[in-house]
């Protein structure tokens, strides 16, 4: 029995479970204080590359370049750029970005490996490409539904250090 690309995508999403990238995004990233990040370029089928320049680290998406404060932020944003997401939440606490970037990159690679490992069920490379496209489209849609958080992170206005008695 031949499975459709939708069925194969559902099967791979079930195998990923806790490692499904939108789940990590909702459960780990959006639960913390974040700021919104917007990609200006059309991201569909763009080549994503991290470049080290004299001015620092840049994320090159297609022909556009985005200056990043550090390598961890570039790695974090590159996962979402590969998926074609326009707006994402970026953790405000920079000490968390590297760990989350590792987790996101692992989830991305695991998804692609599962598509390749299920190649025996897919007769052609076109069916593999359709399955991969289905997964990326669902990933992009779920992240879009979850939202990019606030433009500017919330700050506590109170700076009092003593309790009122």
Secondary structure, 3 states (H helix, E strand, C coil): CCCCHHHHHHHHHHHHHHHCHHHHHHHHHCCCCEEEEECCCCCCCCCEEEEEECCEEEEEECCEEEEECCHHHHHHHHHHHHHCCCEEEEECCHHHHHHHHHHHHHHHHHHHHHHHHHHHHCCCHHHHHHHHHHHHHHHHHHHHHHCCCCCCCCCCCCCCCCCCC
